[in-house]
């Protein structure tokens, strides 16, 4: 009796053997984004220890730190009024010795951000609105036709959540060439979240309404939903670097019931 072959995605070879640090655009530096950035910094240090060039990260966010952000997001009282991306990047660069950059504006097709926002190998979105996701999909799809080699958009990882639930989904910006395998069925294309779940996104409600206090913010998003998603999503990205292949391209999480459902390739 023959065993059914499993579907897997082999990591793009450039991520495994790059000539320069992997370029990453992190869009959104709030509840999830602030946690993801810290995970990326730890990943960067670990990759360098493994003789990999590591990561070069740009953070995009036009929002400022308020008292409602303290506690649930990784900000201190001394950072009140500062741009979220600038506050985080300053702290990360001092702590880890990196030279990452912050862009204190919305990730969009604007002239001021045009020079830096369209050249990431990996785009990570931690945004609140459905419209923002569709705009990101449009931007990186256009870039796919313009850039090659170290500036070529390859992957898009999207984080999203409500109060107790959330999901992380990995997509390919283009078809990734896969090696031949007798043990697996290589899958070179992973669909965009805006394509695969287009109808659900269109029906979903945005959650970008500001809160006046931490207590009010916690009624909208649980204290640990963002950090849990961030660490599990970062683990998926780490698996791509360390093992060179993935059998799951994301997951759905219900933190209140402690249930996780993987999304197979």
N, C-alpha and C positions, 0 to 999 in steps of 0.2 A: 504494500500500500504506500503510495507516494504522499509525502508531506507537502501540503500547500505552501507555495512560496510566499513570503511576507513582502509587502510593499514598503520600500524605504526611499529616503531621499539622501543622496550623497552630497556633502557640502561642496560648494564651488571651490575649485582648487586654489583660487587666488586668496581666499580667506585662510587657507592652511599654510600657504607658502607665499606670502606677499613680499613685495620689494620695499614697501613702506608701511607705516601703521595703517590699520584698517580705519577708514573714515566712517564715522557714525554721526547721524543727525538725530538728536533726541528732541522731540517736539512735545513740549509741555513739561513744566517743572513743579507741578503741584503735588497732590497726595501720592500718586503713583510715580510720577517722573522723578521726584526728589529721591525716592527709594531706589529707582532703577539706576540713577546716576551713580549712587554710592556703590551699587553692585557692579557697574561697569568699571569703576575705578579699581575695585578689588580684582576683577577679571584682568584688567590691564596689567596690574602688578604680577599676577600669576603667569600671564602669557610671556611677559618679559623674562621671568625666571626660567621659562621653558624655551628660551632663545627664539621667541617670536617677537616681531616688531611692536606688538601691542595695538592699542587703539588711540585714535585721535578723535575727540568728541566735541561737537558743537551743540549747544543747548539753545532752543528757541522758546521764549515765553515773554509775553508783553504785560504780564500781571505783576502786582507788587504784593509783598508780605503784609498780612493783616493779623489782628489778634485771633481771628477765627481759624487761622492756619496753624497756630502754635499747638503742639501736642500731636495732632494727627498728621501733620506734615513736618518735614525735617528742617524747621526754622526756629531760631531763638528770638527772644524779645529784643535783643540788640539789632536784629535785622529788620525790624518793623519799618515799612515804608520803602525798603529796597526792592529792586526788581528781583524776582525769584531766581531767574537764571544766573544773574550776576552774583547774588548772594551764595548760591550753591557752588558755582564755578570757582569763586575766590577761595572758598573753604576747601574744596577738593584739591585745587592746585597747591595750596599751602600744606595740606596734610600729606598728599601723595607725591608732591614734586612734579606734577604734570604741567602741561602748558595748554590746557583745553580752553575753549572760547565760549562766551555767552553772547547771544544776539537778543537784546531786549525788545523784541518786536514779534508780532505774530508771523507764523510761518505761512507765507502766501506768495503769490506771483507778483511781487513788487520789485521795483528797480533797486531799492536799497539793499534788499536781502538776496537779490538775484545771484550775486557773485559767489555766495558761500552756501546757499541752501540747496542747490541742485546737484551736488557732487558727492554725495555720501554713498559708500558701498552698502551700508545698512541704515535704513530709516526706522526709528522706533517712535511710535506715536502713543502718547498718553494724554489724549484729549477728551473733552467732555461732550462735544457736539457731533452729530451725524454729519453735518455739513462740512466740518473740518476734515473728516475722514475722506469724503468724496473729493475735496480739494487736494489733499495729499496724494490720493490715487492718481489724480489728473497730472499733478506736477511731476511725480516720479516716472509716470508713463511717458511723458514728453521727454524727460531727461534720458530715458533709456535709448532714445534714438540719436542722442548727441554725444555721449561720453563713452570712452573705452578705457580698458586697463584699470589703473588705480582710481579713476574717477567714475567708474561705471556703477550705476545703481544695480544691486544684485538682490537684496532681500528687504522685506518690509515686515516688521513685527508690530502688531497692534494690541494695545492693552485697553480694556474697557471694564467698567464695573458699575453696579448699583450699590444699595446699602450693604447687603450680605453676599451678593453673588458677583461673579465677574468671569472674564475669559481672556485668553491670550491666543492669538493666531498668527502664524508665520506664513508669509507669502513670498513667492519669487517674482521679481520684476520682469524677468525674461526667462526663457527656457534655459535651464542649466544642463550642460552636457553631462551625461551620466556614464560611468564605466559599465562594462558588461559584467554580469554576475550570474553564477549558477545557483546561488543560495537565496537571492532576493530578486524582486521585481523593481528595478530602479525607476523612480518617478522624478522627472526633471522639472515639472511645472506644478506649482502650488498656487491655487487661485487667490485673488485679492478678497479680503473680507467684504469689500464693497460690491463684489460680484456674487460671491457665494451666499451672503446673507443680506442681499440688497433689499428685499422686501421687509425683512425684520428690522433693518436699520431705518427704513422709511417710516415704519410704524412706531418705532421706539421714541420715547421722550428724551429730550436733552436734559442734562443735569448740571448746567452751568450757572444756575441761580446762586448769587453770592450769599454767604451766611454772615450774620452779625456777630456770632460768638462761636466758640468751640462747642458748647453744649448744643447749639442749633445745628452745627455742621455734623455732629455725631448722629443726629436723627436722619441724616441723608446718606452717610457713609460710615460704616462701622470702623472702629479705631484701627483694626489690623487687616482689613480687607486689602488695602493698597500695598502694604508691605508683603503680605502673603503672595499676592499676584506678582509683585516685582521680583521676589526671590525665586519663585517657580519659573517665571518667564526667563530670568537670567540663567537659570539652570538649563533650560532648553538651549539657549544660545551657547552656553559653555559646552554642552554635549556636542554641538556642531563643531566646535574647535577641537575638542579633545578626542572625540571618537570618529569624526569625519563623516558621520551619518546619523540620521534620526528616523525612528519608526513612527513617532508622533510629531505632528506639526503645531500642537497647541493643546489647550484643555479648557474645560468649563469648570468653575469652582463654585461650590456652595459652602461658604465658611460656617454658616449657622448650623448646618447639618454635618459638617466635616466630610463632605463628599467631593470627589474630583472625577471628572469624566474626560479621559484623553481623547483628542481628535487625531485619528490615524491618518497617515499619509495616504 
